Amino acid sequence: MSLFKARDWWSTVLGEKEEFDQGCLCVADVDNSGSGQDKIIVGSYMGYLRIFNPHPVKPGDGLQAEDLLLEVQLREPILQVEVGKFVSGTEGLHLAVLHFRKLSVYAVSGTLGNVEHGNQYQIKLMYEHNLQRTACNMTYGPFGGVKGRDLICIQSMDGMLMLFEQESYAFGRFLPGFLLPGPLAYSSRTDSFITVSSCRQVESYKYQVLAFATDADERQETEQQKLGSGKRVVVDWVLNIGEQALDICIVSFNQAVSSVFVLGERNFFCLKDNGQIRFMKKLDYSPSCFIPYCSVKEGTINTLVGNHNKMLNVYQDVTLKWAAQLPHIPVSVKVANLQDLKGVIVTLSDNGHLQCSYLGTDPSFFQPPRVESREINYEELDAELKELQKIIKEATKTQDILPKSEKHRDLIVRAEVSPDLDAESKAIDSEIKGEAVPSVTVKIMIQSRVTAQRPNLAVCVQAPLAVTCDQFFFDDLEPDASETVVLSVFLKGNCPPSELEGTCVVSYDTPTELNPEGIPRVAQCNFRLPLRLICFPVQPSKAANHKLTIDTNKPPVSFLTIFPDFVDPSEDDQANVLGFQFLTGSKTTLLASKTSQPYRIQSDELEDLWLITKELTLRLEEHFKKQKCKDFACTFSGSIPLQEYFELIDRHFELRLNAEKFQELLSERAVQFRAIERRLLTRFKDKTPAPLQHLDTLLEVTFREVIALADAAEENEANMSQAFTKLKSATHLVIMLISLWQKLSADQVAILEATFLPLAEDTQELGWEETVDAAISYLLRTCLSKSSKEQALTPSSQLCMPKDTSRLKKNITLFCDRLAKGGRLSFSTDSATQQAAVMPG
């Protein structure tokens, strides 16, 4: 931030949503008034040409009606405006306007007004040239040393210099080695054109060399004609500056020698006529425009440099003399003589902020009042401090970041699950064949207490569950308005889900005075789906591969009480034994002892035990809660089924390895397929037909292999998705058994779930195995570490797919072993340190 600001003398904003750039500003006595006062000419990319003659009554005035001499729309974007002696037969100044495909030269004249409306100005087209190539920029001057007139040189986007001798086209030349156009300037002292090429070097071309070189229009002729016509364009001198240039300016004042100024992206250079560096200045900012002007000190040149920090710096050679703050980022800067005021700085921004300013400071007439000296009353200050602390404490309690209670929420969303299955199933495209797939209705109600803009509802259930419609969009909700939607949930995939829960998320915007567009907000709720959605009662099975025993501290409860939706009251034999068959075909049996507390769950598949075990514990907790029994607890004293769990991990990891192999094979076959296609295309394009040499057969075989591999990869992807669902079910079961075994608190169970279930979706880039391995390794190094040596181990900085699952299985076994020996899960630093000290070896 500069201490001083550029003093506003006159300013205005041009048009609405117009764009301007470097060549859009010019200052000159364009109407040939002879008063020595410059006019400000501005062209825009919208095609508007404006001419101003500012006459502020006092500094800082805005635009008056009489300040705008002329405004006309030329219907084509204006790239650059220049003023010079462009018309033959007269030495008067004329205005040259460069469009993309046209160069127009106008005469600007004024007529004295006879009434109070003032003088009238108009432009007259003197001549125009239609360009064969798209123009980029232009420069002008007395090319070849002509007297009393200026010639124009236009640089096209493809590197051609087109020279015009006023009303006639002279010639065109291509610059050698051209790639992208750069800034262009003309030096009358050396009769040279100076530009900066895309090689980041300053290049100088003599006008005489261009004039006698091969005409650009002859490039289409035969090679023999090329050899016999003209000379090549040869560069006069080259200087490598190592950066792209923004602008070039050539100055020659009375007290200073002729110099070439080049503004780069991080430096500005002053060069001699022969390309040698006179001096350079490294800039610690990003410049946007510059202009050299006459200095009062002999042998030096002043330079104005604008930058993207809204600063205008004044340099005398390389010494910074002044820095002033601007209200905008300038893209062009000029120095003009306006209303008997010499040296007015004219700046233009890219959005049309035109300002005339001067440097200096205004005196300040403010005098601060005298400070009354009084003794400090510490008791009053102490009481005031306590009052402020009380206000801060109350405000902290009610911050918006804390969750609000339901009665204070702006929008409430509730979900009600029907207690009965749908009489007519709403299942769509289910993969389960044979049995009819049931569905259950979920009713979602949204009630808004405020204005809710653009509300939309998303309903999420975990695969393989699906909903009939998962997105709902509503009109804006007024205060106390409500919306209700009804949908159905069903089992779509061919495996049991890992969770019977869903989530409703409503996103909406609430408008405020400061933000009428609205502040984004979210409301959500969860709902629990019935077990009957995925299984139905069957005859229990006596034999099973996997068995679990859950103990309780209360007498056994009849299944007629806790599973009324699965037990037929007329059958007494189902009071202590119950069979469940999932829609996918697998069976699970639940047994309760008649005299003791344990419950046994058994099934042929480990993952099928999870949902029945969870449903049993939830229904037992609800039953004893209704009985107002607060000390009910479940425990597990058996061994954790790690070997069966490891088999599921290996199966999932094997499918991930297969997916990588399929990807590699597909990539190889695709490369082979494209190579055969190129060979065939070459044969087909050949004018002399050649035998295909069975390339067509090879192409067809390769195509079939690609299709077969794609089908196999797709099938593997579906199997991997099912394997991941089964792995999540088994993981949920292991987490429950560990928590019941070690009697973990809710916080410790949350740590377990974050460790073993970090991913909702499994991908090749970030899979379950490496993520869980990293999380368990962290726990083993921190709260479950045996010594400080383990805490000092540094983990790997990258997660990548492992070669096998041996390390993961070893860490899971070690994790359970540490818990069995007294380890406790905690992220507290103190508890972790104490735990490391007391854990037995």
N, C-alpha and C positions, 0 to 999 in steps of 0.2 A: 504494500500500500504506500503510495507516494505521499509525502508531506504536502505537496502542492498539486493542485488540479489545473487542467487546462481551462482558462477562463472562457466561458461561453459568450461569444459576441453575437452569434445568430445561428439558429438551428431549425430544422424541420424534418419531418418524416415523409418519405416519398411513397405515395400509393398504399396499397394494401396487399400484403403477401407477395411483393415483388422481390426479385433477386438481382444482385449486383456483384460485379467482380472487378478485378484490377484495372481493366481497360475502360471501364464505364464512366470515368471521371476525367474532365479536362477543364482547364482555366485559360482563357484568352479573351482578347477584345474582338470577339467573333463578328460583331456587327460593324467593325471598322469605324467606331465613333470618334477616334482620335483623342479621347480624353485621358487615355492611359489607364483607365479602369478596366479590370478584367471582368468577364462574365463567367459564371459557373455552368458548364454543360454536363449533363448527366443522361446516360442512356441505360435502359434496363433490359433484362432478358425477356420481359413481357412486351418489348417493342416500343416503350414510351421514351420519347426524347423531350427533355426539359431544359430550359435555359433560365438561370436565375441572375438577378442583380440585387443583392441584399442591401437594404437601407434601414437598419434598425434605428428606432428613436433613441433607445438606450441599450447598452450591452445586455445581452440575454434575451432580447425580444425574439419571438417566434416569427413564423412566416406571415407577412402581410400580403394582401391581394396584389399590390403593385410590384412585389418582389419577383413574382413569376412572370417573366417576359413571354415565354412561349411554352406550350405543351402540346405535343402532337403524337399520335400513335402511328408507327410505321408498319405495324402488322407482322413484322419479323423480329426475332430476337436481335438485340444490338450487342455485338461483341466488343467493339472498341469505337471511341470517338476521338478525332484529332482535328486540329486547326492549323492550316498552313496555306501557302500560295499554290493552290491546286488547279487554278483555271488559267488557261493561256490568254495572253493579251492584257492581263491586269496583274498588279502586284497586291491586290486586296486579299484579305484573309477569307478563306472559305472553310466550311465544315465538311469533313469526311466521316462517313458513317459506315462501319463494316458489319455486314450481316454474314450468315453462314455461307450463302451462295451469291452474294451481291455486294458491290461496293458503290455507294452513292455519295455524290458531292453536292452540297447545297450552298446557296448564298443566303445569309441571314440579314435582313434589313428591317428598319423601323420607320414608322410614319408618325409625324407629330400629331397628337390628338387635339381637336378643336374644342372638346368638352372636358368635363371633369374626370372622364374615364381614363385619361392618360394616353401615352403613346401606344401604338399598335405595332406588333412584330409579326413577321411571317417568314417562311423559308421557301425558297424556289429551287427546284431541282435543276442543276446545271448539266450534269451528265451522270450516267451510271454504267457499270461494267458487270455483266453476268458472269460468274465464275464457274469454271468447269470442275473445280475441286472444292471440297469443303475447307473454308478458311479457319485459321486458328488465331492469328494476330497480324499486326502490320506495323511498319515504321515508315518514316518519310524523311526527305532531305534533298539537298542539291546534288543528286547522284552525278558522278562524272564531272563535277565542278561547274555545273550550269549556273547561270546568274539570274536572279530575279524570279525564280520559280522552284517549286518543290515537286519531286517525283515520289511515287508511292510504291512500296514493296510489301507484298502480302505473302505470309508463310502459310501453306496449306497443311492439313493434318497428315498428309503422306510425304511431307518433306520437300515440296516444290516451292521455290521462290518465284513469284509472279510479279514482274515489274511493269508499271504503267507510267507512260510519259503523258500525264494529265489525261486528255480525252482519248488517247490511243494506247493499245496494248503493245508493249515493247518486246519482251521475251520472257521465257520461263526456264528455270534451271533446277535440277534435282541436287540436293546436298548429298555428298558421298557418305555412305555408312549410316544413313538415317534410320531411326526407329520411332522415336516420339518427339513431337515438337517442343521447343523450349522458348524462353524469352528472346526477343529479337530487337536490336538497336543498330543505328547507323552513326558512324563516326565521320564527320565532314573533314576532319583534319587529315585522316589517312584514306578517305574515300573507301571505307570498308564496312561490311556488315558483320556484326558480332553477335554470336548466339552461344547457347550452352546445349551441347548434345546429350543424348541419353547415356553416353559413356562418362558423364559427369566431368566434361572438360570444356573450357572456353575455347571457341574456334572463331577465327577471323578470316573472311573471304573478301578479296579485293573486288571492287565493282568492275574493273577492267577485265579481270580473269573471268568473271561471270558472263560479261558481255561477249567475249570471244570464245567461250566454251561451246560444247555441243548443245544444240537446242533440245529442250526436253521433249518437244513434240516429235523429234526425229528418232526417238528411241524405238518406235515400232517398225522402223525400216530394216532392210536387210543388213547382214553383217558387213558386206562389202561397202555399202553406203556409210555404215558407221565408221569404218576405218578411214574413209576419205573425207569425213566432215568434222571440222572444228577440233578443239582441244578438250581435255578433261578438266573438270572443276577441281582445282588444287587449293588446299587450305594455305593461308598466309602464315599463321602461327597458331599454336595450340598450347593451352595451359591446363593441366589436370588439377581441379580443385577438390575432388573426392566427395562431392555432394551435389545434389540437385539444386539448381538456382531458381529463385522465385522471381527475380526481376534484374534487368540490366539498365543502367543509366550512364550516359556519356556527357560529361560537363567540360566546359572550357571557359573559365572566367579570366578577367583581365590580370588579376594578381596571382593566378595559379596556372600551372601548366595543364594541358589537356589530360584528363584521366578517365578511365573506364571503371565504373563502380558495378560490382556484382554482389547481389544479396543472396546468400545461401541459406540452407536450413538451420545452420548453427554458427555461421561466420559471415562477415561481409568483407569483401576484398576491394582494394584500390589498385588498379593496374596501369602501367604505362602504355603508350601507344603500340609498343612492340610486344606486349604480353608479359613483360616482367612485373613482378609484384612490387608495388610501391610500399604498401603496408596492408595488414589485415587485422581484423578484430574478432576475437572469439566471443560469442554471445552466450550468456547463461540463461537464455529464454528462447522461445520459439517465435521468430519474427513473422510478421504478416505483410508488411509493405515498407518502402523507404523512398526518400528523395534527397539528393544532395542539393545544397543551395550555397549562395555566396557567403563567405566569411568576412568579418571585419578585420581579421588578422591576416597580414600578407603571407602568402605561401601556404595557407591552410584552406580546407574546405569543411563546411559544416554539413552534417547529415542528420535528417530526421528518420528515426526507425520506430515503426509501430509494431506491437507484439500482441500475442493472444492473451496476455494478462491485462489488457485494456490500458497499457502504458505507452507513452510517447517519449522516447529518449532522444536527446540532442547530443551529438558527438562532434567534437572538433578534431578531425583526423581520427585518432583512436581514443581520445580522452572524453569521458562522459562529463558534459557540462550542465545538463539539466534533465530532470525526469518529471513528467506530469501525468496525472491520471485522466483518462478519457472515460466518457460514459458508455462506450461501446468498443468493439474490436474493429479497428480500421482495416479495410482491404485495399484502400487507395488513399494516398495523401499527396496534396499539392500545396504550393505556396503562391498566394495571389495578392494583387493590389486592389483593394475594394474601398470605395468612398474615402479617398485620401488617406487610407490606412495601409501602409506598406507592410508586407510580411505576414499577412493573415494566413493561418494554417487551416486548410480545407481538408476534412476527412470524411470518408464514406464507408459505411458498414455494409455487410452483405444483405441485410434486410432493409436498407434504405434510409438509415439515420445519417442525414447530411448535416455537418456542423462546421461553422467557422469560429475559430477560437484563437486566442493569443496567450502567450506565456507571461507569467508574472504572478504577483500576489496582491490581494486586496487587504488594506489595513483593517484590523478588528477594533471596533469601538466598544466592545463589551468590557465592562469593569466588574470584577467579582465583588459581591458585597463583603463587608467586614464581618469576620467571624466573632460572635459574642463569646467571650470567655466566661464559662460558668463551671462550677464544681460538679463533679459527677456524683450522682446519687446511686450508690451501688445496690441499695435495697430495692429501688424501683427497677433497676436493670435486671436484678436477679429474679424478681417477680415476673417481669416481662419475658425473660428467657424461659422460665418454667411454663408460662402460658403458651409460648410458641412451641415448646417441646410437646406439650399436651396435644396441640392441634396437629403437629406432624405425626404423632403416634396414632391419633384417630384416623388421619388420612391414609396412613400406611395399612391399617386394618381393612380398609374398604377399597383397595386398589382394584382396577379392572382386571389385573392379571390373575387374581384369585378367582376360583370358581364360585359363581353365585348360587344361592339356594334356588330351588325350583320356583318359588313364589316371586323371586326377583328377576328371573330370566326374561329377556325380551321376547324370545320365541321358544315354545315348548313343543317337543315332538314325543309322541308316545306310540308304542306298538303293542297290539293285542293279538295273541296267537289263538286261533280257534281251538277249543278243547277236543273237538272231533275232527277226523279227517274228512276231506271233501267227499260228498256222496258221488259226484262224478269227477274223476281225476282230471286235473288241468296240466298233467305232465306233457312236455313237448320234446320230441327228438331224444328220448331217453335211450341210452346204450344197453339197458337191461332188457333182455328178451324173455319171453315166456310169461311170467307173472305180470299182472297189471301193477304199474307203479303208482302208489298213492301220492296225494298232494295234500297240503294243509294251507288254509287261508290265513293270511296275516293282514290285519287292518291297521293302517298307520294314520294317526291324527296329528295335524299341525295346527297349533293355536298361537297367534301372534298378538302381543300386547302393544307393539309399535308398528310403524310403517316399515314393511319389509319389501325391498325392491329386488326384482329378478330372483325370486326363490326357486331353487331346484332341489329335488330329493334324489339321493342315491341309496340303493339298498344293496348291501354286500353280504354274501354268504360264501363260505370257503368251498372250493371244488372238492369233491364231485357234486355237491349240491348246486342247484340253480334256481332262479326265480323266473316267473313268466314275463316280468318287466322290471328292469333294474334302474331306469332313469325316468323321472317325472319333472316336468317344467310347469310352473304356475305363473299366472299374472301377479302383479304387485298386490301384496296383502295390506289392507288397511288395519288400523288398530282394532283389536278384539275380533278380527276375522279368523276364520278357520278353514282348513282343507282336509279332506279325507280321501285316502286311496286304498284300494284293496288289491292284493296280489296273492299269488300262490307259490309255495316252495316245494320242490320235489328233488328226488335223487336222479341225477342225469348220468353220472359216470358209473362204471362197472366195478366199484369198490366202495366199502363203507367210508364215510367221512371221518376226519379226525376230530371234528367239533360239531356240536349241534347248536350253534349260536349264530346269530346274524346281527348286523349293525345297520342302523338308519342314520344317514348324515344329510342334514339340510344346510346348504350354503345360501346366504342372502346378504344384502347390503342395507345398512341403516343410514339414512341421510341425516346430516347435521347442518348447522348454520355455516360452519367453516368449510364443510365438504358436502355440497348438495348431491354429488354423484353417489355418495354413500360409502360407509366403512365396511369392508368385508367381515362377515361374522359366520360362525358355524355352530350349529346345535346338533346333538346326536343322542341316540339311545340304543340299547342292546335288547335283543329278544332271544328267548330260548325255545327251541323247536322240540316237539314231542318225540320220544323214542319210537313210537309206532310208525313214524314217517319212514324209517329205514329197516324195520324188522317186524316180525309177527310171531305170536306164540306157537310152539311146536312141542312135541313130546321130548322130554329131556333125554340126553345121551349120557350113558354111564362112562364110556371110555373117552379119553381126551389126551392130547400130547402135552398141554400146558395147563397147570393148575396153580391157583393163588388162594391164599387164606387170609381174610381180613378179620381181625379181632375187634370187638367192641367191649365197652365196660357196662353194657346194659343187657338185659335178657333179650333173646331173639324175638323178632317181630314177624308175625305171619305175613306171607306174601299177599294174602287177601287184603291186607291193610295198606301195604306200601306199593303194590303193583296191581291195583284194581283193574287197570285197563288191559292187563295181560292174563289175569286169572279168571276162570269161570267159577262163580261162587258155588255151583252145584257139584264141583269136583273137589273133594276134600284132600285128595292126594297131591294137589298143587299148592297146598298151604306152605310146604317146606322145600319144594323143588320146582324149578321153573325152567323151561327151555325157550331159547330165542333163536330164530332163524333170520339172518339178514337177507335182504332182497337179492344179494349177490350169490347166495347159496350156502355160506358157511354158518355153522351152528355154535351156540354158546349156552352152557348150562349153569344155573345158579342154584346152590344148595344152602340150606340153613339148618343148623343143628336144633333138635327139639329141646335139648336140655342146656347146652352150653352156648356161649356167645358167638363163636366164629361163623363166618359165611365163606363158602367156597365158590370160586368162579373158575370154570374150566372150559377150554376150547382147543380145537386143533391148530389154530393160528394165534400167535402171541398178540398181534395187533387187534384181534377181535375182542380181547379181554377188556380193552380200555373203556369203551363207551358203556358197557354193562357195569363195570366197576365204578365208574364215575356216577352213573345213574343211581346205583345202590347207595353210595355214600350221600348223595344229595337228598334222596328220598328219606333216608334214615335221619339226617339232620332236620329235615322239615317235619318229620313225624314227632321227634322228641322235642322240637321247638314248640309244636302245638301242645305237647304235654307239659310245657313249661319246665323242661328239664335242661339245665344250663351246663351240666358237667359231662354231657355226652362226648365221647371221643372214640375215634377209630385208630387202630394200631396195626403194624405189620411186623412180624417177627421172623419171617422166612428169609431166604436168600434172594438177592436181586437177580432176575434172570438175564445176566449179562451175555452169556454165550448165545442164547436165542436172539438177543438184541443185536449182537455183533453180526449174526447171519443176515439180518435185514440191512445193516449198514453195508456189508459186502455186496449184497444184491444191488443196492442203489448205486454204489460206486462202480460196480461192473457195468451197469447201463450207462453211466457217465463216460467210462472209457470207450464203450462201444460208440457213443455219440461222437467222440473225438475221431475215432477211426473212420466212421462214415463220412465225417466232414472232410478228412484228408483224402479219402478215396473219391468223393464227389469233386473235390478241387482238381485232383489229377485227371479224372475223366473229362471234366469241363475244359481243361487246358488242351487235352488231346482232341476233343470235339472241335474246338476253335481252330486248332492247327490244321485239321482235315478240311474244315470249311475254307480256310485260306488257300489251301492247295487246290481244292475244287474250283474256287473262284478264279484263281490264276489260270487254270485249264480252260474254263469257260470264256474268259476274256481273250484268250490267245486267238489270233486271226487264223492260224494254221491248226486245225483240230488235231489233238493228240489223244491216244488211248487213256482212259481213266485209271487203268492199272488197279481195278477193284477198289478205288477210293470210295465209290458210292456204297459198296457193301460194307466197307470199314466204317463209314459214317453212320449207316443204319445200325450196325452192331454197337457202336459206341453210344448212340442215342438210346438204344434199349438198355444198355448198362447204366446210363445216367438215370433213366426213369426207374429202373429196379432199385438202384442205390437210394434214390429219393424216397421211394415207397418204404424201403427198409429203415431209413433214417426217421421217417414219419412214424412208423410203427414203434421204433425204439423210443421216440419222444413220448408217445402215449404210455408205453410201459414204464418209462422213467417217472412220468407224472403219477402213475398209480403207486409205484414203489416209494415215491417221496411222501405220498399221503399215508401209506402204511407205516413208513418210518416215523412220521409225525405222531401217529396214533401210539406206536410203541414208545416213543420218547415221552409223550404225556403220561403213559402208564409208569415208566421208570421214574419220572419226576414225582408222581404221586406216591409210589412205594418208598422212595428215599425220604420224602417228607413225613410219611407215617412211621417209617422205621426210626428216624432220628428226631421225631417230634419237632420239626422245624416251624418257626414262626412265619407269619405271612410275608414279612420282608425277605426272609431267607428263601422262601418258595419263589418269590419274584426274581431273586438273583439266579436261582436254578433255571427258571423258565427263560430268562434272558440269555443264559449260558447255552442251554441245549436247543432252544427254539428261536434263534436270532433272525431267521429268514421266513417271510411269508411265501416267497416264490424261490424256486431253485433254478439257477442258470449255469451255463458252462463257464461264464466269466467269474462268477462268485458262487461257489457251491456250499452245501451244508457241511461237508467234512472239514474243509480248511477253516471255515468260520468257527465251528464248534471247537476244533482243536486249538485255535488261537485263544478263545475265551477260557477253556479249561486250563491251558498253560498259564494264563494270567492269574487265575485263582490259585494254582499250585505254587506260583512264585510269590504271592502276596499273603492272603489270609490263611492259606493252607500250607505254607512253607514250613520246613523243618528246621532250617538254619538260615543265617544271613548270607551264606554262600549261594543258596537258591534264589534269594531275593536280588542278588547282584547280577543274575543272568539277564542278558539283553535279548528280547524277542526279535524275530524276523520282521523287517520293516514292510514286507510285501506279502499279500495273501495270494497264493497260487495253488493250483490243483496238485495234490501230492501224488507220488508214484503208487502208493498203496495205503491201506488203512491200519497198518501195524502200530504206528505211532499214536494214532487216535485211540485205538482200543487199549493200548498200554496206559495212556493218560486217563481214560475213563475208569479203568480198573484202579489206578493209583488214587484217583479222586474219591472213589467209594471207600478205599482202604483208609485214607486220611480222615474221612468223616467217621468211619467206624472207630478210629483211635482217639476220637474226641475233638476233631477239628470243627470249627464253626464258621459259617459263611458270614462275612462282614466286610464292608468297604471302609470302615473306620480305621484310621492310621494307628490309634492307640491299641484298639482291640487286636489288630493284626500283629502288632509288635509283641503284645503279651502272649498271643496265641502261639507265635513262633517260638517263644521262650519256654512254654509249658508243654507243647505237644510231645508225646513220647516217641521215641525212635522206633 
